[in-house]
Amino acid sequence: MSPTPGQHVLLARVARLFYLDELSKSDIADRLGISRFRVARLLETARREGIVSIRIESPAGVDTELSVQLQERFGLAHAVVIEHGGEDMPELRRRLGQVAAGVLSEIVTADDVLGLAWARSLQGVGAAVRSIAACPVVQLTGALSGPDGSDVLELVRSVAQAGGGTPHVYYAPLVAPDAASARVVLRQPDVARALELADRVTVAAVGIGAWEPGLSTIYDMVEPEAREQASALGTIGEISGALVGRDGHSISGALSKRIIGVTGDQLRRAGTVISVAYGRGKADAVRAALRGGLVNGLVTHTELARALLVADQRATEPAAADAG
């Protein structure tokens, strides 16, 4: 039965006190001389009768629904999905960088140690950070200059400067010619100090590449033999150089011994690891990083977000069928 006019007034009054004046249910109950449980029922009725309507607005360019789906599906602390309007890759990377810079600025405190890895997807972060807590900022990987001349050293310095923190950088390649050369590089004082500090990283930003042509800078830059050997070991992707298999386990082989940078185990020990990823072809690699516990935050775009949800559904359905 519909509320009477007098009941409508009471419903509207309770709703106004709760939603606009921000009084608690107990305070409303005391003011109106009714029970707290009746206040709760009146609020429920006000919504059901359309006296109160709640609308969640999405910020321009952000797909809130997909962002929430990713958070719930993978148990992510942070997930932001931006709408992709078909712009070119440099523009998409710039927008992803802006969003990632905002996330880092929100979550990093002066008590944190922030680690930044090399990735094409992170190129826009340095230019977008306007302010961030003053904390140590650590280079997590060797350098590899991007098409616009940017590299991880520039990224670390820019972010540290924005907050007044101390940058910890070193000059080294992301991939050494061989394992012996990598061992020499890793013994260099600047490299050793930075990677030792990586054990104390509490917040990290990384990229994810799929082990396929055009979807991983490392895949594209190493020799065919190295690619094939990594594939034979089950490599499905890399997280700023750390090779991973389909279930997110770390891959150890000849190529991994040439990488100058943070390891999968170090990423797992970090409290918060935000990945910035783009390209729907990376869905399986991103899923491996999330399900393997290497990454617990994601900034991406609509196409990859949808492909990621489909990939996870496809991977979990056989397991559910077997359990049944």
Rosetta blueprint (number, residue, H / E / L):
1 M L
2 S L
3 P L
4 T L
5 P H
6 G H
7 Q H
8 H H
9 V H
10 L H
11 L H
12 A H
13 R H
14 V H
15 A H
16 R H
17 L H
18 F H
19 Y H
20 L H
21 D L
22 E L
23 L L
24 S L
25 K H
26 S H
27 D H
28 I H
29 A H
30 D H
31 R H
32 L H
33 G L
34 I L
35 S L
36 R H
37 F H
38 R H
39 V H
40 A H
41 R H
42 L H
43 L H
44 E H
45 T H
46 A H
47 R H
48 R H
49 E L
50 G L
51 I L
52 V L
53 S L
54 I L
55 R L
56 I L
57 E L
58 S L
59 P L
60 A L
61 G L
62 V E
63 D L
64 T H
65 E H
66 L H
67 S H
68 V H
69 Q H
70 L H
71 Q H
72 E H
73 R H
74 F H
75 G L
76 L L
77 A L
78 H E
79 A E
80 V E
81 V E
82 I E
83 E L
84 H L
85 G L
86 G L
87 E L
88 D L
89 M H
90 P H
91 E H
92 L H
93 R H
94 R H
95 R H
96 L H
97 G H
98 Q H
99 V H
100 A H
101 A H
102 G H
103 V H
104 L H
105 S H
106 E H
107 I H
108 V L
109 T L
110 A L
111 D L
112 D L
113 V L
114 L E
115 G E
116 L E
117 A L
118 W L
119 A L
120 R H
121 S H
122 L H
123 Q L
124 G L
125 V H
126 G H
127 A H
128 A H
129 V L
130 R L
131 S L
132 I L
133 A L
134 A L
135 C L
136 P L
137 V E
138 V E
139 Q E
140 L L
141 T E
142 G L
143 A E
144 L L
145 S L
146 G L
147 P L
148 D L
149 G L
150 S L
151 D L
152 V H
153 L H
154 E H
155 L H
156 V H
157 R H
158 S H
159 V H
160 A H
161 Q H
162 A H
163 G H
164 G L
165 G L
166 T L
167 P E
168 H E
169 V L
170 Y L
171 Y L
172 A L
173 P E
174 L L
175 V E
176 A L
177 P L
178 D L
179 A H
180 A H
181 S H
182 A H
183 R H
184 V H
185 V H
186 L H
187 R L
188 Q L
189 P H
190 D H
191 V H
192 A H
193 R H
194 A H
195 L H
196 E H
197 L H
198 A H
199 D H
200 R H
201 V L
202 T L
203 V E
204 A E
205 A E
206 V E
207 G E
208 I E
209 G E
210 A E
211 W L
212 E L
213 P L
214 G L
215 L L
216 S L
217 T H
218 I H
219 Y H
220 D H
221 M H
222 V L
223 E L
224 P H
225 E H
226 A H
227 R H
228 E H
229 Q H
230 A H
231 S H
232 A H
233 L L
234 G L
235 T E
236 I E
237 G E
238 E E
239 I E
240 S L
241 G L
242 A E
243 L E
244 V E
245 G E
246 R L
247 D L
248 G L
249 H L
250 S E
251 I L
252 S L
253 G L
254 A L
255 L L
256 S H
257 K H
258 R H
259 I E
260 I L
261 G E
262 V L
263 T L
264 G H
265 D H
266 Q H
267 L H
268 R H
269 R H
270 A L
271 G L
272 T E
273 V E
274 I E
275 S E
276 V E
277 A L
278 Y L
279 G L
280 R H
281 G H
282 K H
283 A H
284 D H
285 A H
286 V H
287 R H
288 A H
289 A H
290 L H
291 R H
292 G L
293 G L
294 L L
295 V L
296 N L
297 G E
298 L E
299 V E
300 T E
301 H E
302 T H
303 E H
304 L H
305 A H
306 R H
307 A H
308 L H
309 L H
310 V H
311 A H
312 D H
313 Q H
314 R H
315 A H
316 T H
317 E H
318 P H
319 A H
320 A H
321 A H
322 D H
323 A H
324 G L
